[in-house]
């Protein structure tokens, strides 16, 4: 069974490990391997300690049998898709990070974390959300499309010396994502 708990400062080390291992699994063959090999969980933990101090950034960790297996971070939109109007935004929230340990891919963890974030954003008055993902991460792109997201934008980034295209996926109405369709 997947259990999801809010992350606090004391879980920064766990987030650091999940973040680094998630990147290595997701981006191997996409981003410079030397860069991925050089990632340090302790350095990511330091960043998480800082990020968790920001009340606009939330992070929650998924556990299976009391072992952390993935996390999601979310909050108000930080990187709007192209064409987004500040006056009347279509997307108000953003999934900032969603990483699962590779051994737990395709076991429902990503689905649980994504729906969890959408539910948590609702009381914060966010009914739409988006996220950015590397275009070459076909597994993740396929997952977001399966979850009902629409590709709404793109831009280019440089990560570890690798230039890459990031695509933005959006859910215009998160209600559609969190609604239980099995009933």
Secondary structure as the mmCIF struct_conf table of DSSP 4:
data_model
#
loop_
_struct_conf.conf_type_id
_struct_conf.id
_struct_conf.beg_label_comp_id
_struct_conf.beg_label_asym_id
_struct_conf.beg_label_seq_id
_struct_conf.end_label_comp_id
_struct_conf.end_label_asym_id
_struct_conf.end_label_seq_id
STRN STRN1 UNK A 2 UNK A 6
HELX_RH_3T_P HELX_RH_3T_P1 UNK A 9 UNK A 11
HELX_RH_AL_P HELX_RH_AL_P1 UNK A 12 UNK A 27
STRN STRN2 UNK A 28 UNK A 28
TURN_TY1_P TURN_TY1_P1 UNK A 29 UNK A 30
STRN STRN3 UNK A 31 UNK A 31
HELX_RH_AL_P HELX_RH_AL_P2 UNK A 33 UNK A 38
HELX_RH_AL_P HELX_RH_AL_P3 UNK A 41 UNK A 51
TURN_TY1_P TURN_TY1_P2 UNK A 52 UNK A 53
TURN_TY1_P TURN_TY1_P3 UNK A 55 UNK A 56
STRN STRN4 UNK A 57 UNK A 64
TURN_TY1_P TURN_TY1_P4 UNK A 65 UNK A 66
STRN STRN5 UNK A 67 UNK A 76
BEND BEND1 UNK A 78 UNK A 79
HELX_LH_PP_P HELX_LH_PP_P1 UNK A 80 UNK A 81
TURN_TY1_P TURN_TY1_P5 UNK A 82 UNK A 83
BEND BEND2 UNK A 86 UNK A 88
BEND BEND3 UNK A 90 UNK A 90
STRN STRN6 UNK A 93 UNK A 100
HELX_RH_3T_P HELX_RH_3T_P2 UNK A 102 UNK A 104
TURN_TY1_P TURN_TY1_P6 UNK A 105 UNK A 108
HELX_RH_AL_P HELX_RH_AL_P4 UNK A 109 UNK A 122
TURN_TY1_P TURN_TY1_P7 UNK A 123 UNK A 125
STRN STRN7 UNK A 129 UNK A 134
TURN_TY1_P TURN_TY1_P8 UNK A 135 UNK A 136
HELX_RH_AL_P HELX_RH_AL_P5 UNK A 138 UNK A 146
TURN_TY1_P TURN_TY1_P9 UNK A 147 UNK A 148
STRN STRN8 UNK A 150 UNK A 159
TURN_TY1_P TURN_TY1_P10 UNK A 160 UNK A 161
STRN STRN9 UNK A 162 UNK A 171
BEND BEND4 UNK A 172 UNK A 172
HELX_RH_AL_P HELX_RH_AL_P6 UNK A 174 UNK A 178
BEND BEND5 UNK A 179 UNK A 179
TURN_TY1_P TURN_TY1_P11 UNK A 181 UNK A 182
#
